Amino acid sequence: MKKPQFVTIILLFLLASSSCTSVAPAQTYLIQENALNSVSPTESLERIYGEDYSGDIWESISQDSFRNYVKLVTENGSRWIATPEHYSEQNGEARDWIAEELSRVSNSRIEVEIIGEYQSVVGRLPGYLPIEGPAFLVGGHLDSVIEAPGANDDGTGIAAMLEIARVMSQYEWPLDIYFGAWNAEEIGLRGSREVAREFATRGINILVHYNVDMLLVPDPIDSTVLMGYLEGPYNLGQYWADLTVQMSNTYGNGIIEPLISTEFPGWTRSDHMSFIQQGFESSLFAHESGGAYDEWYHTSGDVWDNEAYDYEIGAEAVKSIGAAIAFTQARAYQMPVHGERSFDITPGHERNFYMTITTETSINVSSRWWGGGATYSIYDPEGQLIEEIAFDDASPWESSIVLETPVSLRGVYQLHVFNHRGTTTGYDVSWVYESDIDRNSIPDSEEFWFGFDVELFSTDQDSDTLTDAYEIIIGTDWESSDSDSDELPDNWELDYGLDPLDPSDALDDEDGDTLTNLEEFTYGSNPLLIDSDKDEIPDKWEIENDLNPSVDDASEDPDNDQITNLEEYLAGSDPNLAEVIPLSDLIIQVLPAGVIFAMLAASFFRYRRR
């Protein structure tokens, strides 16, 4: 009888071993979360709405690029023109090159045409709003006098226009931006007159026109660039000059000097006058302040590498114009003008911020600061202190309102932040105020660009939970809930960071779980998570086994075999099929390991005694 007993012992030993040994399941899917695709999506241009990109535009406009444009336009000599039929070879070459360059730098987004008998070059960077709204215009004249290569007069104007076009065309803006290279300025503003008449005929509404003509010789005392504007209501001209002051003061060295037309020498002698005469009264004239010292004007010495020319001053004027346009295009419905900065200030030092006020409003400043004290002050356009408050102790937690300053005088205000304590202090500062740039007594935040129906901000024609205005702003079809016809609703794609204008992303697999985005949408799972419901069972396995990947069903047992879905997944079994359990597995499930070991020990002891 020893042999059967020995077999029993071996059987019990094997059972005990199997109950204590962990066997790795045949697991196909790795449970993890991945919110980003490992493959970078196709880059698209950023569409601007409600965000101030003036600082980005300022930084992107390059002094070196500006200078190089002056060189390229002027290094081949005079670009004179006498009649539409009689002009220098350089004039024709410059015209053609400018047209090609506008197209090239914008990847053909700028629509270029030649206008008039004098063949001025005009480019339009289309805005994304579907309205005949107001537009911006930046330009200079491409011709020069016969005696001069015309680097300053007016290679700087062409270079300014091209550099702003190069940078601004890297974004999508709500409003059109026009770029102009006027011909025949030197013989009577003839090219710009043709273009201005054509603009008036087409009904183009120019919000502001910056005419750039000679920038490189600043006054030796104050080193500024003049920004001339037409005498009249503040918002018509001075506002747009002050806005460039705001940009130059905020980001640069404060080199812009606004000057009313009645005090501006040579006010009537450049191309802005052609547009003013056609009713485009918000036409400004950016011009060097050192005209009295410009001995190279209309001479052979007007060359790009003239050592007396100040390209730093010229480039800052260009930056100021580009930044002013970007700042204006940040406008958003139901959003007042606002700004915010984070910075540190050492003891006894300050930071200054600027805002151009167009209507009676309140400048509300909020802040938090840590490490020391803070003094906040508001100065009016005349430099007079109108409100100040000082805090000796830090306030590092929640941001709170520190100033609510009512203002009515139009112009550039200064927010002054000063560290009056003995330790370096960190600051988060924000400010908000209303504007009214169209002079209609309605705050800009309560309306949108002229011609845009604000009712669209509350309607939803395609019933996709996205307002019609929002769809227009982001570029989707406001009359279709699936703009790219990929069977994925626009709002679902936006919720998960997909592109509602790219039909190919329906077949992408963002989370790497072998389910396409379309399949994820169909089954209600999250395209960014392998385990949408976080029940430790991958979406793919749940779908293959008729479970719900968006509901935690890990503890359920649809086949009533006393094994949960999670256990079925870990064991590699079918959660919908009750399986016959082997005798050994049944013994293991019924008898605890301790009982098996006790039986094993008893049998072994009994065997030894015999």
Stockholm file with secondary structure:
# STOCKHOLM 1.0

chainA/1-610         MKKPQFVTIILLFLLASSSCTSVAPAQTYLIQENALNSVSPTESLERIYGEDYSGDIWESISQDSFRNYVKLVTENGSRWIATPEHYSEQNGEARDWIAEELSRVSNSRIEVEIIGEYQSVVGRLPGYLPIEGPAFLVGGHLDSVIEAPGANDDGTGIAAMLEIARVMSQYEWPLDIYFGAWNAEEIGLRGSREVAREFATRGINILVHYNVDMLLVPDPIDSTVLMGYLEGPYNLGQYWADLTVQMSNTYGNGIIEPLISTEFPGWTRSDHMSFIQQGFESSLFAHESGGAYDEWYHTSGDVWDNEAYDYEIGAEAVKSIGAAIAFTQARAYQMPVHGERSFDITPGHERNFYMTITTETSINVSSRWWGGGATYSIYDPEGQLIEEIAFDDASPWESSIVLETPVSLRGVYQLHVFNHRGTTTGYDVSWVYESDIDRNSIPDSEEFWFGFDVELFSTDQDSDTLTDAYEIIIGTDWESSDSDSDELPDNWELDYGLDPLDPSDALDDEDGDTLTNLEEFTYGSNPLLIDSDKDEIPDKWEIENDLNPSVDDASEDPDNDQITNLEEYLAGSDPNLAEVIPLSDLIIQVLPAGVIFAMLAASFFRYRRR
#=GR chainA/1-610 SS CHHHHHHHHHHHHHHHHHHHCCCCCCCCCCCCBCCSCSSCCCCCCEECSSCCCHHHHHHHSCHHHHHHHHHHHHTTCCCCBSSSSCBCHHHHHHHHHHHHHHHHHTTTCSEEEEETTTTEEEEEECCSSSSCCEEEEEEEECCCCTTCCCIIIIIHHHHHHHHHHHHHTTEECSSCEEEEEESCCTTTSHHHHHHHHHHHHHTCEEEEEEEECCCSCCCTTTCCEEEEECSSCTTTTHHHHHHHHHHHHHHSCCCEEEEEGGGCTTGGGSTHHHHHTTTCCCEEEEEESCGGGCTTTTSTTCCTTCTTCCHHHHHHHHHHHHHHHHHHTTCBTTBCEEEEEEEEECTTCEEEEEEEECSSEEEEEEEEEESSCEEEEEECTTSCEEEEEEESSCEEEEEEEEEEEEECSCEEEEEEEECCSSSCEEEEEEEEECCCTTCSSSCGGGSCSTTCCGGGGTCCTTCSSSCHHHHHHHTCCTTCSCTTCSSSCHHHHHHTTCCTTCGGGGGCCTTSSSCCHHHHHHHTCCTTBSSTTCSSSCHHHHHHTTCCTTSCCTTCCTTCSSCCHHHHHHHTCCTTSCCCCCHHHHHHHHSCHHHHHHHHHHHHHHHHHC
#=GC SS_cons         CHHHHHHHHHHHHHHHHHHHCCCCCCCCCCCCBCCSCSSCCCCCCEECSSCCCHHHHHHHSCHHHHHHHHHHHHTTCCCCBSSSSCBCHHHHHHHHHHHHHHHHHTTTCSEEEEETTTTEEEEEECCSSSSCCEEEEEEEECCCCTTCCCIIIIIHHHHHHHHHHHHHTTEECSSCEEEEEESCCTTTSHHHHHHHHHHHHHTCEEEEEEEECCCSCCCTTTCCEEEEECSSCTTTTHHHHHHHHHHHHHHSCCCEEEEEGGGCTTGGGSTHHHHHTTTCCCEEEEEESCGGGCTTTTSTTCCTTCTTCCHHHHHHHHHHHHHHHHHHTTCBTTBCEEEEEEEEECTTCEEEEEEEECSSEEEEEEEEEESSCEEEEEECTTSCEEEEEEESSCEEEEEEEEEEEEECSCEEEEEEEECCSSSCEEEEEEEEECCCTTCSSSCGGGSCSTTCCGGGGTCCTTCSSSCHHHHHHHTCCTTCSCTTCSSSCHHHHHHTTCCTTCGGGGGCCTTSSSCCHHHHHHHTCCTTBSSTTCSSSCHHHHHHTTCCTTSCCTTCCTTCSSCCHHHHHHHTCCTTSCCCCCHHHHHHHHSCHHHHHHHHHHHHHHHHHC
//
